[in-house]
C-alpha cells in the first residue's frame, strides 16, 4: 500500500505531466473543477442574467489578433455576458493555429473600468464571489497560456478587473494620458482574477504590495519606471495607437507561426513548471521543429550566403 508521501508525489507528478502536456498542445486546462467546489455551468447561468457589451475578436491574415473589450457606455466594464464571451474567445484563440500575436484593447479610448457593478451587487454572497473568482482565474490562466505573444494596449482607465486583465498579457503599452489602478482595497476586497499573483511576477513583491495596498494611481511614467509597461506610445488617437501597437508587436512575431508559438510555449513552461519539467518541455518542443520546414529553409538560406 502506498504511503502518504508516495501518493502525494504521484499526484504531483501526474499534475505536472498533465500541465506539461497542455503547454505543449494548447487545449483548455482549468485550475478549478468540481473537486474544488466549482460548478461552471451554474456560474454561467448566473452570469447570463447580466447582459450588455461584447468581446470582439478580429483575426488578421498576418497572424495578429485584436481582442476588443466593447462596452463603452460603462467604460468597458465587464458584464456577465462579456465574462462568458471572454471564455468563448479564449477557446477560439486556443484553436487558431495560424495565430502568432494578440493585442487586447478597449473600445473608445478606454481599456476597462473593471466589473459591472450591477453584477457585483447581485452576486453578493461569499460563495458567489469565490465562484466568479474561480471562473475568471480559469479563463485568464488559459488566456495567459495561449501560444500567442500578447500585448495590452492601455488607453484611458484600466481599473480593478481591467488592471487585473492586463497582467495576464505578456507585455503592456500605454498612452501618455492613461492610468492603471488596482482599486480593490477601496471596494473592501482584494484582486480575485489572479491579478495580485501575476503582478508580483511582473514587478516583484515589494512594489506589488505598494501598488495594491496604496491603491496607487499608476500614470504612464510611473508604470514605465516600475517595469509594468514596455513603452509609452507617441499617439493618443484610438486608431493611431492601434497601429503603433501592431508595429511594436510585429518585431516579436516575425517568422513562421510554429516557431513563434513554440517559443511562447517554452517561456510559459519556464514560468510555470519546475526545472526538470521545463527542460523536458523545451526538448519536446524542439522535436517539433528540428528538421522541419522552417529549420531546413533557414539552413538552406544560410548556406547560400556562405558560398
N, C-alpha and C positions, 0 to 999 in steps of 0.2 A: 504493500500500500504506500502511495506517495506521501512524503512528509509535507507539512505546510510550506516549507521553503521551496521544495521541488515543484509543488503546484503553482506557487507564486511565480517562480522562474519560468515555468512552462507557459503560463498565461501571458507574462511579459514578452516572451519570445514570440508567441503567436500574434500578439497585438502589434509588435514591432514589424514582424514579417508582413502582416496584413497592410500596415501603413506603407511599407516599402513597395509592396505590390501596387498599391493605389497611386503612389507617387510616380511609379514607372508607367502605369496605364491609367490615365485620368478618368476614373468614374467615381461617382459620389461616395465619399466616406464621411459619415456623420459622426460627430463626437458623442452625441446622445441618442439613446433609443429607449425602448420600453423598460429595459433593465434599470434605467436612471429615473424612471417615473415620467418619461417624456412620451407623449402621445401626439404625434404630428398631425394626424387628421383632426383631432379635437381642437388643436390650436388653429388650424386652417379655418375651421368652421367659425370660430370666434372672430378671426381677422376679416373674414368675408363680410362681416356686418359693418365695416368701416370703409366705404368706397371713396374714390377721389384720386386724381392724379394717375400717373403711369410711369413705368420704367421702360424706356425706349432703347432699342438696340439696333445700330446700323453696322453691318459687316462689310468692309470695303475690300475691293479686289487686291489692294496692296498688303492685305494681312492685318490691317489695323481696324479694331472695332471701336465704336463710340457708344458708350452707355450713358444715357441721359436721365437724370432724376427730374421728372417733369410734373410739378405741382406748384406752379408759380404763384397762384393766389394765396398759398400758405408758405411761401418762401421754400418750396420744395420739401416740406415736412413729409415724413413717411406716413402715409395712411396704411390701414390694414391691407388694402388691395395692393399697394405698392410693395409692401413687405413680401406678399405672396408672389408678385410678379418678379421681384428680385431673384427669388429662388428659381423661378422658371427660366430667367435669362442666364443665370449661372449654369444651369443644366444645359442650356443651348450652347453656351460657350465651351463647356466641357467636351462637347461633341463637334466643335468647329476645328477640324483637323488642319485647315489651311491658315488658321489664325496665328499671328506672331506677337501682336501688341494690343493693348486696350487703353483707351482714355475714358476716365469717369468724370462727368461734369454735371452741373445743374443747369436747368433752363433759366433764361432771363437774368444772367449775371449774378446768380446766387447758387452756391453749392447745395447746402441743405441746412435747415434750421432744426433738424432732429426729428423726433416723433411728433405726430399729430396729437395734440392734447386731448381731443375728443376720445381717441382710442385709449390714451393713457388713463383718463378718468374712468372709463368704463371697465378697463382691466385693472381693477383696484385692489385685488387680494394678493397676498404674497405668492400664492400658487400661480395666479395669472402672470405675475411679474417674472417668476422663475421659468414658467413655460415659454414666455416670449424671449427671455434671455437665452434659453437653450435653442430655440428656433433660429434666432439671429446668429448665435455663435456657430451653429451648424452651417448656416448659409455663408457667413463671411469667412469661415475656415475653408470651405470649399472654394470660395472666391480666391482666397489667398494662394491656394494650391493650384490654381489654373496654370497650365503651361504657356501662359502669355505674360509678357512683360507689361505690367500695368502702371499707369500714372494717373494720379488725381489732379485734375485741373481746378484749382480753387479760385473762384471769383466770389466776391461778396462774403457772406457769412458761411462758416462751417461750424455749427454749434451742436453740442450734445451728441446725439446719434450720428449727425453729419460728420462731426470731428472723429468719431469712432470709425466710421466707414473709411475715411481717408487713410487710417493707419493700416488697413488691410491691403492697400496698394503698395507696389514695390517702390514707387517714387511719388513725389508731390511737387507741383509747380504752383506758384501763387501770383496773382496780380498785386500791384503795389497797394491798392486800397482794401484788399481782402483781409479777413480776420478768422483765426481759428480759436475756438474757446470750448473747453470741456466744462459745461455749466452744471454738471450733475450734482455737485455739492449743494448748490443753491436750490435744487429740487428735492433735497433731502435723501438722495440716493448716491450710488457710485456708478461708474460705467458698467454696462451689462452686456454689451455686444462684443466683448473681447478687447475693447479699446484700451483699457489700462494695461493689460498684459502686453499688447503689441506696442504701446507707447514706450514701455520700459525697454523693449528690444531696440527701438528706434533711437531714443535719446538718453537711455540709461536711467537707473532707478532714482538717483538724486534729483535730476531735472524733472523726471516724470512726477515725482512726489510734489515738487513745487508747482508744476503746471496744474495738477489735479486738485491739490488741497487749497491752492490760491485761486482756483478758477480763473487763471491768468488769461488776459486778452493777448493773444499772440498775433501781432501785426506781421507783415511780410518780413521786416528786418529782424525782429525777434525770432521768428520761426527759422529764418536763414541762419542766424547766429547759433541757435540751438541744434542745428543739423536736422531739423524737422522737415525742411524742404530743400530741394536741389538748387532751384533758381527762382528769381523774381522776374516775371515776364515784362517785356517792354510795353506791351499794349494793354489797354483795359477794355477794348471793344470785344464784344462777345465772339464774333466771327474771327477777328484777327488773333485773339487769344488761342482759339482752337487750332488755327493754322500754325501758330508758334509751337503749341504743344505737340502737334503732329511732326513738325520738323525736328523738334528736340528728341522725340521718341524714335524717329527713323534711324538715328545714328546707332541705336542699340538693336535694331531688328533687321539690319541688312544681312541677307543670306537666306539659305533655304529654311523653310519652316521647321523641318525635322531637326535641324541643328539648333535653332533658337529655342525651340520647345524643350529639347534635351538639356540645354544649358539652364533654363529656368527650373526644370525638374531636379537637376543636380544641386542647384543652390537651395531649393526647398528641402531636399533631403539633408543637406549640411546643416540647415537651420533646425530641423525638427527631429532628426534621428541621432542616435549615439554614433560615435566614430566608426565602429565596425560596420554598422548597417549603412551609414552614409557612404563609406568607401565601397561597399558591395553594390550599392545603387549606382555609384559612378561607374564602376566596372560594367554593370549590366547595360547602362545607357550607352557606354562606349561601344558595346557589342552590337547595338542597333545602327551604329554609324560607320564603324571601321569597315572599309572595303565597300561601302555603299556608294550610290551615285555621286553625292556631293563630295565625298572623300576622293574618289577616283578622278573626278573632274578637276578638283583642286591640284592633285598631284600631276596630272597631265599639263595643266596650265603652268605650274611652276617649272616643269620640265622644259617647256617651250622657251621660257625666259632664261633658262640656264644654258641653253645651247649657244 
